């Protein structure tokens, strides 16, 4: 056994008045009696009742049954075998075992002592295990075990990078992170958002034109509060994003659906509605890879749309959660980049390109009066978006290449999209139509009018596959022969399996 004692960093959880000690243990075999022979550890066990274990790792998830802990050589990995195994040479058998445990292909394997585990479900890759020799010994003696260290390392160490950004933010700006900040948001983060909007959306604004929100969903809620009173008219694409519809409904507006085709909102239909409809206070659109259809407006449609907006001077909410997820074709200019009368309010978010759980979105408006109203509502809603979430996001953007990360997730999504579309083309009945998105996360299916997607959905669930019935994406109802599919969250083989099952159900319901 080797024990090294050193100073605890100021930011350590164990630090007290900038004083303390940290204990590093390199150990092969031990038990609680051995630990209690070490005075400093024995005192810690008596007074605090825990020892921290390092090297915590999850195989592919975050539930308790998917995690294990080790400390030094006491147990570095788990394996579906009750015997202690020593790998000296890489071969097909032990390579497969290593991959089943770690989720990665082995390059070479040194001698590793493997602890005993409880095999929960090898087919699905989940494991329930003992804590390892030290952890289990402590647990058996009614000692609380604190798990510290490398938790749930995912592909390309992305989660580790985010965790590190959080630690750096707390270390460098801990007092700031846990305090209030300005309602409009952390200045350095807004500067980075301004730079990114210029590079990705051709939108050139200042940080004074940006308000940080708790996700772009909060921006939708605020938009309704700024522009709508009961009975006011809001125009939306037909169909439109369900989350926006629900956010707007709280203000009791009248919804008018503007017809769309594969190129986006139809200008002639929009012109007719604007010319004949009173009290239109706002238009809501998603020009890039729309939710739920996956459609993208053409450049011509964007230009004609802005001509009509300038003619009628109607405020526009341009929602852009998926714009950077383009798989093919060229990026098209945002509506905001064409805005010459400060009529377009642009909503952005980090959810689809970084981390949805941090809830970082923003409102961009070059109309100071309008943005001031958003700011006023923000003060009443929650005073400000989470300071620590803003600082973590800002730190991540400073230390990492977000563009490179976006390219990696796009490479994953395009394979899944292609697998879904190919399987739909091969298996869906010809009576069912569907979109071919150039990016984003969704495709949209149109059934024969006599079919009801809500009625068919339970039949799909019996086959352990699901979709989102499309009727709720039409605010005025009456169109139940649609459903939405998402290809972002399943591997290709599962997508092929699921689409094949849906196809079977669709064929069984044809007349």
C-alpha positions in Angstrom: 0.0 0.0 0.0 1.2 3.5 -0.8 -0.2 6.6 0.7 0.6 10.1 -0.5 -0.6 13.1 1.5 -0.6 16.6 0.0 -2.4 20.0 0.2 -6.0 20.3 -0.9 -6.7 22.8 -3.6 -8.7 25.8 -2.5 -11.7 24.8 -4.7 -11.8 21.2 -3.3 -15.0 20.1 -1.5 -12.8 19.1 1.4 -11.1 22.4 1.9 -11.8 24.3 5.1 -10.4 27.8 5.5 -8.0 27.0 2.6 -6.4 24.2 4.7 -6.6 20.4 4.6 -5.1 17.3 3.2 -5.9 15.0 0.3 -5.0 11.3 0.4 -4.1 9.3 -2.7 -4.1 5.6 -2.3 -2.5 3.0 -4.5 -3.6 -0.4 -3.3 -3.9 -4.0 -4.4 -5.7 -5.8 -1.6 -7.1 -4.4 1.6 -10.0 -4.4 4.0 -11.6 -2.1 6.5 -9.2 -3.3 9.3 -6.2 -2.3 7.2 -7.7 1.2 6.6 -8.5 1.7 10.2 -4.8 1.1 11.1 -4.0 4.4 9.3 -4.7 7.1 11.9 -5.8 9.8 9.4 -8.2 7.5 7.6 -9.6 6.0 10.8 -10.3 9.5 12.1 -12.0 10.5 8.8 -14.2 7.4 9.0 -15.2 8.1 12.6 -16.0 11.8 12.1 -17.2 12.0 8.5 -18.2 8.4 7.7 -17.0 8.3 4.1 -14.1 7.8 1.8 -14.1 9.2 -1.7 -13.7 6.7 -4.6 -12.1 7.8 -7.8 -12.5 6.5 -11.4 -16.3 6.4 -11.5 -17.6 5.3 -15.0 -20.9 4.4 -16.6 -21.2 2.1 -19.5 -23.8 3.9 -21.6 -26.1 5.7 -19.2 -26.6 7.5 -15.9 -28.7 5.2 -13.8 -27.3 3.5 -10.7 -27.2 0.0 -12.3 -25.0 1.4 -15.1 -22.2 2.7 -12.9 -19.3 1.3 -11.1 -16.4 2.7 -9.0 -12.8 1.9 -8.4 -9.9 3.2 -6.6 -6.4 2.5 -8.0 -5.8 -1.2 -8.7 -8.5 -2.3 -6.3 -10.8 -2.7 -9.3 -10.4 -0.8 -12.5 -13.1 -2.4 -14.6 -16.2 -4.6 -14.4 -16.8 -7.6 -16.4 -19.5 -10.3 -16.9 -17.5 -13.0 -15.2 -17.3 -14.0 -11.5 -13.6 -14.9 -11.7 -10.6 -12.6 -11.4 -9.2 -12.3 -14.9 -5.8 -11.2 -16.1 -5.5 -10.0 -19.7 -1.9 -10.2 -20.9 -2.5 -10.5 -24.7 -5.4 -9.1 -26.7 -7.5 -11.7 -28.4 -11.0 -12.1 -29.8 -12.5 -13.4 -26.5 -11.1 -10.9 -24.0 -11.4 -8.1 -26.6 -15.2 -8.7 -26.7 -15.4 -8.8 -23.0 -13.5 -5.5 -22.7 -15.8 -3.9 -25.3 -18.9 -5.1 -23.5 -17.7 -3.4 -20.4 -16.3 -0.2 -21.6 -18.2 0.4 -24.9 -15.0 1.0 -26.8 -12.8 -1.1 -29.1 -9.6 -2.2 -27.3 -6.2 -1.4 -28.7 -4.1 -3.4 -26.2 -4.8 -4.8 -22.8 -2.3 -4.8 -19.9 -2.8 -7.0 -16.9 -5.9 -5.8 -15.2 -7.5 -7.2 -12.1 -11.3 -7.5 -12.7 -13.8 -7.5 -9.9 -16.9 -9.6 -9.6 -20.2 -8.2 -10.9 -23.8 -8.9 -11.1 -24.7 -9.4 -14.8 -28.0 -7.6 -15.3 -28.6 -7.6 -19.0 -25.7 -8.2 -21.3 -27.8 -8.0 -24.4 -28.6 -4.4 -23.7 -25.2 -3.6 -22.3 -26.3 -2.7 -18.7 -24.5 -3.9 -15.7 -25.1 -3.8 -12.0 -22.0 -4.3 -10.0 -20.3 -4.2 -6.7 -18.5 -1.0 -5.8 -15.2 -2.8 -5.9 -13.1 -4.1 -3.1 -12.7 -0.9 -1.0 -16.1 0.5 -1.7 -17.9 -2.8 -0.9 -15.9 -3.2 2.3 -16.9 0.3 3.4 -20.5 -0.2 2.4 -20.6 -3.6 4.3 -19.5 -1.8 7.4 -22.2 0.9 7.1 -19.9 3.6 5.8 -21.2 6.1 3.3 -19.4 6.0 0.0 -18.8 9.2 -2.0 -18.3 8.6 -5.7 -15.9 11.2 -7.2 -14.2 11.5 -10.5 -14.7 10.4 -14.1 -18.4 9.9 -14.4 -20.1 8.8 -17.6 -17.4 9.5 -20.1 -19.2 9.6 -23.4 -18.0 9.7 -27.0 -15.1 12.0 -27.7 -15.0 12.8 -24.0 -17.7 15.4 -24.6 -19.2 15.2 -21.1 -15.8 15.4 -19.5 -15.2 18.6 -21.4 -18.4 20.0 -20.2 -17.6 18.9 -16.6 -14.2 20.5 -16.9 -15.7 23.7 -18.1 -17.9 23.7 -15.0 -15.0 23.1 -12.7 -12.9 25.9 -14.3 -15.9 28.3 -14.1 -16.4 27.6 -10.4 -12.6 27.7 -9.7 -12.1 31.0 -11.5 -15.5 32.7 -10.9 -17.1 30.8 -8.1 -18.4 33.8 -6.3 -19.9 35.2 -9.5 -21.4 31.9 -10.5 -23.4 31.6 -7.4 -24.7 35.1 -7.4 -27.2 37.2 -9.4 -26.1 38.6 -12.7 -27.8 41.2 -15.0 -31.1 40.3 -16.5 -29.8 40.6 -20.0 -27.1 38.0 -19.3 -23.4 37.5 -18.9 -21.6 39.9 -21.2 -18.8 37.5 -22.4 -21.4 34.9 -23.4 -23.4 37.5 -25.3 -20.3 38.5 -27.1 -19.7 35.0 -28.2 -23.3 34.6 -29.3 -23.0 37.8 -31.4 -19.9 36.5 -33.1 -21.5 33.1 -33.8 -24.7 34.7 -35.2 -22.5 36.8 -37.6 -20.6 33.7 -38.7 -23.6 31.3 -39.0 -26.6 33.5 -39.7 -25.1 36.6 -41.3 -26.7 38.6 -38.5 -24.6 41.6 -37.4 -25.7 43.1 -34.1 -24.2 44.2 -30.7 -24.5 42.6 -27.3 -27.0 45.2 -26.4 -29.4 43.5 -28.9 -29.2 40.1 -27.0 -31.1 38.9 -24.0 -30.2 35.5 -22.6 -33.2 33.3 -21.8 -33.8 29.9 -20.2 -33.8 28.1 -23.5 -35.5 29.5 -26.6 -38.8 28.0 -25.2 -38.8 30.9 -22.8 -38.3 33.2 -25.7 -41.5 31.9 -27.2 -43.4 32.4 -24.0 -42.1 36.0 -23.8 -43.0 36.7 -27.4 -46.6 35.9 -26.7 -46.6 38.1 -23.7 -45.0 41.0 -25.6 -47.3 40.9 -28.6 -50.5 39.1 -27.8 -53.7 39.9 -25.9 -56.8 37.7 -25.8 -58.4 37.7 -29.3 -55.4 39.0 -31.1 -54.4 37.1 -34.3 -51.1 35.2 -34.6 -50.1 33.6 -37.9 -48.3 30.3 -38.0 -47.1 27.8 -40.6 -49.5 24.9 -41.1 -48.4 22.7 -39.3 -46.3 24.5 -36.6 -44.2 23.7 -33.6 -46.3 22.3 -30.8 -44.2 24.0 -28.0 -44.8 27.4 -29.6 -48.6 26.7 -30.0 -48.9 25.9 -26.3 -46.8 28.9 -25.3 -49.0 31.2 -27.3 -52.3 29.6 -26.1 -51.7 31.0 -22.6 -52.4 34.5 -24.1 -55.7 33.3 -25.7 -55.0 34.5 -29.3 -56.8 33.5 -32.5 -54.6 31.2 -34.6 -54.6 31.6 -38.4 -52.7 28.8 -40.2 -50.8 29.9 -43.4 -50.6 27.1 -46.0 -47.2 25.7 -46.8 -45.6 23.5 -49.4 -42.2 21.9 -49.8 -40.6 25.3 -50.3 -42.1 26.8 -47.1 -44.8 29.3 -46.4 -46.7 30.2 -49.6 -46.3 33.9 -50.2 -49.6 34.3 -52.1 -51.5 32.7 -49.3 -49.8 34.9 -46.7 -50.5 38.1 -48.7 -54.2 37.2 -49.0 -54.5 36.6 -45.2 -52.7 39.8 -44.3 -54.8 41.8 -46.7 -58.1 40.4 -45.3 -57.4 39.7 -41.6 -57.6 42.3 -38.9 -55.7 42.5 -35.7 -52.7 40.4 -36.8 -50.1 41.1 -34.1 -47.4 38.5 -34.8 -46.1 35.8 -37.3 -44.2 32.8 -36.0 -42.0 30.8 -38.4 -39.2 28.2 -38.4 -37.5 28.6 -41.8 -34.8 26.0 -41.3 -35.6 22.3 -40.9 -39.0 23.1 -39.4 -40.5 21.2 -36.5 -42.5 19.1 -37.3 -42.0 18.8 -41.1 -38.3 19.1 -41.5 -38.9 21.5 -44.4 -36.6 24.4 -45.2 -37.7 27.6 -46.9 -36.0 28.4 -50.3 -34.1 31.7 -50.7 -36.9 32.9 -53.0 -39.5 32.3 -50.4 -37.5 34.1 -47.8 -37.1 37.1 -50.0 -40.8 37.3 -50.9 -41.8 36.8 -47.2 -39.7 39.7 -46.2 -41.2 41.9 -48.9 -44.6 41.2 -47.4 -43.4 41.8 -43.9 -42.0 45.2 -44.9 -45.3 46.0 -46.7 -47.6 45.2 -43.8 -45.0 45.9 -41.0 -45.9 42.8 -38.9 -43.5 41.6 -36.2 -41.9 38.2 -37.0 -40.6 35.6 -34.5 -37.9 33.7 -36.4 -37.2 30.5 -34.4 -33.9 28.9 -35.3 -33.1 25.9 -33.0 -32.0 23.6 -35.8 -30.3 25.9 -38.3 -26.7 24.6 -37.8 -27.7 21.0 -38.4 -27.5 21.1 -42.2 -26.5 17.8 -43.8 -26.6 18.8 -47.4 -26.9 21.9 -49.6 -25.8 25.4 -48.7 -26.7 27.5 -45.7 -29.4 30.1 -46.5 -29.6 33.6 -45.0 -31.8 34.0 -42.0 -34.8 36.3 -42.1 -33.2 38.5 -39.6 -30.2 39.1 -41.9 -32.7 40.5 -44.4 -34.6 42.6 -41.9 -34.4 46.4 -42.8 -37.2 47.6 -40.5 -36.3 45.9 -37.2 -39.4 43.7 -37.5 -37.7 40.3 -37.0 -37.1 38.9 -33.5 -34.6 36.0 -33.8 -34.6 33.2 -31.2 -31.5 31.1 -30.8 -30.5 28.2 -28.5 -27.6 26.1 -27.4 -29.8 23.1 -26.8 -29.4 21.3 -30.2 -25.7 22.0 -30.6 -24.3 21.9 -27.1 -26.3 20.8 -24.0 -30.1 21.1 -23.6 -30.0 20.7 -19.8 -28.1 24.0 -19.4 -31.1 25.9 -20.8 -29.2 28.6 -22.6 -31.2 30.4 -25.3 -31.4 34.0 -26.4 -33.6 36.7 -28.0 -32.1 39.0 -30.6 -33.9 42.2 -31.5 -32.5 45.4 -33.0 -35.6 47.2 -31.9 -34.6 48.6 -28.5 -38.2 49.2 -27.4 -39.2 45.6 -28.2 -36.2 44.1 -26.5 -36.8 46.3 -23.5 -40.3 44.7 -23.2 -38.7 41.2 -23.3 -36.2 42.3 -20.6 -39.1 43.6 -18.4 -40.9 40.3 -18.7 -37.7 38.4 -18.0 -37.3 40.4 -14.7 -40.8 39.4 -13.7 -40.4 35.7 -14.7 -37.1 34.7 -13.1 -35.0 37.9 -12.8 -32.2 36.2 -14.9 -31.1 33.0 -16.5 -28.9 30.7 -14.3 -25.5 32.4 -13.8 -23.6 29.2 -13.4 -25.2 27.7 -16.6 -24.1 30.8 -18.5 -20.6 30.7 -17.1 -20.2 27.0 -17.9 -21.4 27.6 -21.5 -19.1 30.6 -21.8 -16.1 28.6 -20.5 -16.8 25.7 -22.9 -16.9 28.0 -25.8 -13.6 29.6 -24.8 -11.8 26.2 -24.4 -13.4 24.1 -27.1 -14.2 24.1 -30.8 -18.0 24.1 -31.0 -17.9 23.9 -34.8 -16.0 20.7 -34.6 -18.5 19.2 -32.1 -21.4 20.3 -34.4 -19.7 18.5 -37.4 -19.5 15.3 -35.3 -23.1 15.3 -34.3 -24.2 16.1 -37.9 -22.2 13.1 -39.1 -24.2 10.9 -36.7 -27.6 12.5 -37.5 -27.1 12.2 -41.3 -26.5 8.5 -41.1 -29.6 8.1 -39.0 -31.7 10.2 -41.4 -30.5 8.2 -44.4 -31.3 5.0 -42.7 -34.8 6.2 -41.9 -35.6 7.6 -45.3 -34.1 4.5 -47.1 -36.2 2.2 -45.0 -39.4 4.3 -45.5 -38.8 4.3 -49.2 -38.4 0.5 -49.2 -41.2 -0.5 -46.8 -43.9 2.3 -46.6 -46.9 1.8 -48.8 -47.0 4.2 -51.8 -50.1 5.9 -50.3 -48.0 7.4 -47.5 -46.0 10.5 -48.3 -43.1 11.9 -46.3 -40.6 14.7 -46.4 -36.9 14.5 -47.2 -35.2 17.0 -44.8 -31.9 18.5 -45.7 -31.0 18.8 -42.0 -32.5 19.0 -38.5 -34.1 16.2 -36.6 -37.5 15.4 -38.1 -39.4 13.9 -41.0 -43.1 14.3 -41.5 -45.5 11.7 -42.8 -48.9 12.3 -44.5 -51.3 9.4 -44.4 -54.4 8.9 -46.6 -57.2 11.1 -45.3 -59.2 8.1 -44.0 -56.4 7.1 -41.6 -56.1 8.6 -38.1 -52.6 8.6 -36.7 -53.8 8.6 -33.1 -55.8 5.5 -33.8 -52.9 3.7 -35.4 -50.4 4.8 -32.8 -51.4 2.1 -30.1 -50.9 -0.6 -32.8 -47.4 0.6 -33.2 -46.8 0.7 -29.5 -47.7 -3.0 -29.3 -44.7 -3.5 -31.5 -42.6 -1.3 -29.2 -42.2 1.5 -31.6 -43.8 5.0 -31.4 -44.3 8.3 -33.3 -45.9 11.6 -32.5 -49.4 12.0 -33.9 -49.6 15.1 -36.0 -53.0 16.6 -35.2 -51.7 18.7 -32.3 -49.3 20.5 -34.6 -52.3 22.2 -36.2 -53.6 24.7 -33.7 -57.1 24.7 -35.2 -57.2 20.9 -35.4 -58.9 18.7 -38.0 -55.9 17.1 -39.6 -55.3 13.8 -37.9 -53.7 11.9 -40.9 -50.2 13.1 -40.1 -47.4 12.0 -37.8 -43.8 13.1 -37.0 -40.7 10.9 -36.8 -37.4 11.8 -35.1 -34.2 10.1 -36.2 -31.8 11.7 -33.8 -31.9 9.5 -30.7 -31.6 5.9 -32.1 -28.8 4.0 -33.8 -29.4 3.0 -37.4 -30.2 -0.6 -36.8 -33.0 0.3 -34.3 -34.3 2.9 -36.8 -34.5 0.3 -39.5 -36.3 -2.1 -37.2 -38.7 0.5 -35.9 -39.6 1.9 -39.4 -40.2 -1.6 -40.7 -42.7 -2.3 -37.8 -44.5 1.0 -38.5 -44.7 0.0 -42.2 -46.4 -3.3 -41.2 -49.0 -1.4 -39.2 -49.6 1.1 -42.0 -50.1 -1.7 -44.6 -52.6 -3.4 -42.3 -54.7 -0.3 -42.1 -54.9 0.5 -45.8 -58.3 0.3 -47.5 
